[in-house]
Amino acid sequence: MTTDWRARVLDEITERRREMVAALGDLVRTPSITGSDAEHEAQAAMAAALADDGLEVDHWALPLDDLRADPDFPGVEVPRDEAWGVVGRLPGAGDGRTLLLDGHIDVVPEGDRDAWTHADPFGGAVTATEVRGRGACDMKGGLLAARWAVRALAATGVPLRGDVLVASVEGEEDGGLGTFGLLRRGWTADCCVVPEPTGLGLVPACAGALTFRLRIRGRSAHAARRAEGVSVVDKLVPVLAALAALEAERNRDSDPLLDRWGLAYPLSLGVVRAGDWASTVPDLLVAEGRLGVALDEDVADARAALETAVAEAGAADAWLREHPVEVEWWGGQFASGRLPADSDLDRRVGVAHRTAVGTPMGSWGAPFGSDLRLLTGLGGIPTVHYGPGDVELAHAPDEAVPIAEVEATAAVLALLALDVCGPT
C-alpha cells in the first residue's frame, strides 16, 4: 500500500498546533533586537530546538572580520562583536533536490511603548486568533512555521530524496549579515522560500533599499546675530525639495509587480540631527535616510541618481556651491532581487497553497529590501517570499500574526518540501 505522506504530514502539523503556538509565544518573548545579546540567545535556543526536532544542526560563529572584508558584504547598521548562524538539515537519500527555508530571528526595537495597546511588546501574548508582540509578524511567525513544517517531515519519517534545510539568521534587519554568512559558509540549495509576512501571498521580487547619510555644513553664530551665521537647517530645505522631486521621478514608471503599492520606491529621511545649543546658529546637520532601488536597477545607478540630485540642489545655492553637501553610503545596502524567469518555484508554491489553503494565491512585488536578493544574486538560488502576517504590522505598534496563517504556512512549506525533495 502506498503511504499518503501529504496527509500524514498535514495531520502531524494539525495535531501539534497548540505546541506550535506555544513555541511561537516563547520565541517572541525573547527580545532578539538586532545586534543584541538576546539575538544570540535566541539563535542558541533555535539550534537546540532544531536538534530536538531530529535535524542535523550547524551552529557556528560567523567570521565577522572576514565577512566585513568581503567585497560583496551587504553592510550593517549596528555594532557587533559576534554573530551566529544556525542551519538545521533534514537529510534525504542524496539523489534529489534541496529546499532551503530561510528566516531571520532578529527584530527591530519596540519603539514608543506608549503607542502599544498590548501590555508588553515582548510579552508573546496568545489570544484565540493571534500571537502578539514585536517580531511576531516580522518574522518569527514565518520562521516558526518553517521549523514546524520540517519538524512534521522528521516526525512522520517521510523518506525524502533531497535535503530540507531550515536556516535561522541574524542581522537581516540591518543588511543581511546572517544570510551572507550562510552562503559564504557554503550552504546552498536548488530553491528557497523566505517566509516573510506576505499574508499567504507570493512575492517573487523585492525592490532594494540603500542607507545613506548627508552632511551639511554651515557657519555658527550667536542666535542674537543670526544673520551673520549660516543655518544648516535652512540649507536642508532645498535638499529636501530635490529629494522629493527625485522620488517622484523614480516612481513615474515602476514595475507592474509593484502596482499595489502607492509608492514603489520610497525615498525618506529617518534621522536628522543638527545643532547643540538653542541660542546658537547650527553649523552641522547630519541626516540619515533610505533610497528605494527599482527592480533590476544597478545599485551604482541608484546611488548616482541621489548624488546628482543633491549636487544639483547645491549648485543652485551660493553657500552650498562653496560647501557641497557630503553624501555617504553606509549601513544596509539592499539591491533588488527577482525570481529567475525560468524557475518553476512560483508554480510549485501555488500548487501547495491551493492544496493546503484551498483559495487562489495572490502575487506581487515587495517595496522593501530582503535577503531574497542575496539568495538569488550571490547564491544563485531561485527564491520567493511566502509567509504569514500583514507586512503593514511589521515594525509597527501592536505587531501580531494570525495563528491560522502560521499553521497554513507550515502546511504549505511541508507540501512544497514533499514536492521539491520528493519521497522515495
N, C-alpha and C positions, 0 to 999 in steps of 0.2 A: 504494500500500500504506500502510495506517495504521501509524504508529510506535507501538510499545508503550513509552510513556515510563516507565511504572511499572517495567517490567523493566529498562530501561536505567539508570534512576536507582538502583535497588537493586543492580544489578551493579556500578555505579561505587562505591558505598559498600563492598561486599564486597571488591572488588579493591584498594581503598586502605585496608584495615583496619589494616595494620601502620603506615602513616603516621599514621592517626588515633590509634593507641595511643601512638606516639612523641610526637605533638603534645600529647597529654594529659599524659604524663610531664613534658614541658618546662614545661607550664603550671603543674603542681603544684610544680615546683622553684622557681618564683618565689614568695617568701613574701609574697603580697599581703594582708597583715593590714590590716584596715580602718583607714584614716587614715594609712597608712604611705607612704613614697616608693615602695616596691615595688608598691603598689596602682596608682600612676600608671604605673610602668614596665610593668606587665602590660597596662594599657589601651593604651599605645602599641604594644606588641607585638601585641595583638589587632587594633588598627586596621591595622597593616601586613599581618597575616595575611589579613584580610578583603579588603584591596586586592589581595593576591596571588591570592586566590581568584576575582578578577574582579568584585567588588562595588564599587559607588559607596560611598564612606566619608565620613561626617560625624564628625570627631573634634574636639571643642570643649571649651574651658574653661568649666565651669559658673559662672554669675554668682552666687557664694555670697551676697553681701550682698543681692541682690535676692530670692533664694530664701528666705533666712532671714527676710526682712521679709514674705513672703507669708503671709496668714492661714491658709492650708492647709498650711504647711510641716510635714513629718512628724517633725521633730526629729532630733538627732544626739547621740551619747554620747562621741565622741572629738573633740579639736580638729582643725580643718582649715584650712589656708591656701589650699589648692587642691583641685580635684576635676575629673575629666574624664568626658565622655560619649563613647560610641562607638556609632554605628549604621551597619551595612552594609546596602545596598539592592540587591537583585537586581530590576531594573525589569521590569515586564510591559508589555503593549501599551497599558495605560491604560483598558481597558474591563472590568476585573474587580475582585474584592475583594482586600484587602490582609491578609496574615497577618504578625503580629509574633511573633518568638521572643525572649523577654526573659530574660536570665540575669545573675546577679551574679558579678563576678570577685573580690570581696573575701572574705576568710576571717577566722575568729576566731583568736586566738593558739593556740599548740600546747599550752599548759598545762604540767603537770608532765612533763618529758621522761622521767623515770624510769618513768612509767606506760606508756610506749610500748615495745612489743617490736620495732617496726620500728627499723632502725638510725638513721634520720633522719626526723623528722616532715615535713621538706620535701625529702626525697630523691627523691620521684617514682618510687619503685621499681616496676618492671613484672615481674609473675610470669606464669605461663601463663594465669591466670584473672582477675587484678585489677591495678589501678593503686593504689598505696598513697601515703598522705600527707595532711597537713592540706589540706582543700579538695577532695580527690578526689571525695568524695561530695556535699559541700555547698559549691558546686555546679558545680565545674569539669568534672565528667563530663557533666553536663547541658548546660552552656554549649558544651563542645567538640562534643557531639552535635548541637546546633543549628547550629553553624558547619559541621559536616561534612554535614549534610542540605542546606544551601543551597549548599555547595561542589559537591555532586553535581549539583544542579539546574543550576548555572552550567556545570559541566564538560561535561554532556551537551547543553547548548544547547536545553533544552526551551523552546518558545515560550509563555510564560505570558501570561495576560490581566492578572492583577493582580500587584502588587509583593509580594515576600517580604522582610521586614526581620529582621535579627539585631541585637539590642541587647546590648551588654556594659556593665553598670552598676557603679558604685562605691557604697559606703555602704549596701548593703541590710541588712547585719548590725546596724547601729545606727540604723535608722529608715526608710531608703528614699530617701535623697537622690538617687541616680542616676536611678531611675525617675521621681521627681518632676521632676527637671531635664529629663528626656527629654520628658515631657508638656508642660512649660512651654515647651520649645523648639518645640513644635508637631507633634511626631511623633505619629501616630495610626494606627489600623488598624481593620479590621472585626472581627477576633478575635485572640486572643493565647494562646500557651502559654508558661508559665513552667516550664522543665524542672528543677524542684526534685526532690530524691530522693523518689520515690514507689514504688520497686520495680516500675515499669511499671504502676502503678495510676492511676486518675483521681481527682483531688482537685478538686471543683467549688466548694469553700467552705473558708474558713480562719477560725478564731477570731482574736480580736485579742489584743494584749498591750500594756499600758501600764506604763512605767517610773515608779516613784515613789521619793521619799526621805522618810524620817521623821527628825525631830529631837526627841530627848527631853532635857530639861534638868533637872539635879538640883542638889545642893549639895556642893561638895568639902569634904573634911576629911582630917586625918591618919588613916591607917588604924588607928592606935592609939586613935583617938577615933571609930571608925566610926559609932557610934550618933548622933553629932552631925551627920553628913552624910546626904545622900540619894543613894544609888547609882542611877545611870541603868540599870545592868544589872538591878537589882531591878524597876525600873519598866517595863522591857521585857516582863517576864513576863506581866502582864495584857493588854498589847497583842498579844503572840503568841497568847494564848488567843482573843482577839477575832478575829484574822485567821484562825485555824484554823476557828472557828465560821462566819465569813463564807464561807470556801472551801467548807465542807460545804453551806451553804445555797445557794450559787450553782451547785453541781453536782447539786442534788437532781433537777432536771428538765432535763437537757441535750438538745440536738437529736439525733435518732436518727442523723444522719450521723456523729456522734462516738462512737457506742456502742462502737466497737472499742478506745477508749482508757479506761484505768482512771480517769483524771481528765481531763475535757474542758477545764476552765477552771482551771488551776493558779494558786495564789497563793503566792509564795515570797519569802523574803529571800535575796539573793545576797551582800550585803556588810553587815557590821556592824562599826563602829569605835567604840571607847569608851576613854576614859582615856589618860593619858600618863605614868603613873608607878605602879609596882606597889604602893607604900605610900601611895597617895592614893585616897580615895573618888572615883570618876569622876563628873564633873558634866555631861558632854555625850556623848550617844550619837547616831550617825548611822547609819541603816540604809537600804539601797537594795534595792528589790525589783521584782517583776513581778506585775501583776494581769492574769489572763486575762479577755478580753472575750467574752461569749457571742455566738453567731451572731445577727446582726440587732439586737444591743443598741446603743443610743446610747452613745457614749463618755462623754458627760456623766453618764448614769445610772450607768455603771460606776464612775466617779470618785466620785460622790456616795455610792455604797454603801460604798466603803472609808473615805471621810471620816467617814461616820456611825458605822461600826463602831469606828473609832479614837476618835471623840469620846465614844461611849457607854462605852468602856473607861476613858477618862479620868474621866468623870463619877462612876464608882464608886470612884475612888481620891482620897483627900483631897489629896495633893500634886499629882496631875495635874489636878485641878479648878482649882487655882490656877496651874498651869503647864502649859497644854494642849500635847499633842503637836502639832508642826507637820508638815503634810503638803505636800509639793511634788511637782508633776508635771514631770518633766524627761526628757531623752533621747528615745529612740524611743517614738512614740505610734502603735501599730498598731491601727487599727479592724478590725473583722471585715469579711469580704467574701464574696460569693457570686455564682456564675454566674447571670445572669438566667434566669428560668423559661422565657422564650420563645426562648432561644438553642438552636441545634442543634449547638453546638460539641462537647458531650459525645458525641453520637451519631457525629459525624464522626471524632473521635479513636478511638472504639470500633471503627469500621469499619477505620480504618488499622491499629489494633493487631491486630485479628483477621487482617488480610491479611498483615502482616509477622511477627507472632509466632505466630499460629495457636492461641492459647489465649484463654479468656474473660478479660475485663479487670475487675478489682475496682474499687470506687469507695467513697470515704469522705471525710469532712471532716478537716481538719488542726487540731490543737490549738495551733498556733502562728501568729503573725502573719507576713505576707509582703507582697511587692509586689502581689499579686493585688488587695488592697483599694484600692490607688491606681489600678490599671488599670481595675477595674470601677467604682469610685466617681468619682474625679476625671476619669478618661479616658473613661468610658462605653464601655469596650472589653470585651466578653464574654471572660472569661479563665478558664483552668483550669491546674492543675499536672499535669504528666506527665513523668516522667524516671527516670533510672537510680539505683540505690543504695537502701540502707536508712537511713531517717531516724534510726534508733537509733544509727548510727555518726557522725552529724553532731555536731560539737563534742566528740567523744569521742576517747580514745586509740585508736591503731591504725585510724584512719579509712581506708577503702578503697572502691573502687567496682568492681563486676564488669564486665569488658570486654564480655562478651556483652550486658549491659544497655545499655551505652553505644552499641554497634553497633545494637541493636534500637531504641533511642530515635531514633538518626539516621534509621533506615529509616522509622519511624512518622511522624516530623516531615516527612520528604520526601514521603511519600504524602499526608499531610494538606495540604501545600502544593499538590500537584497537584490535590487535590480542591477546596480553597478557592479557589486562584488560577487553576485551570483552564487546561490547554494550549489554545492556539487551534486 
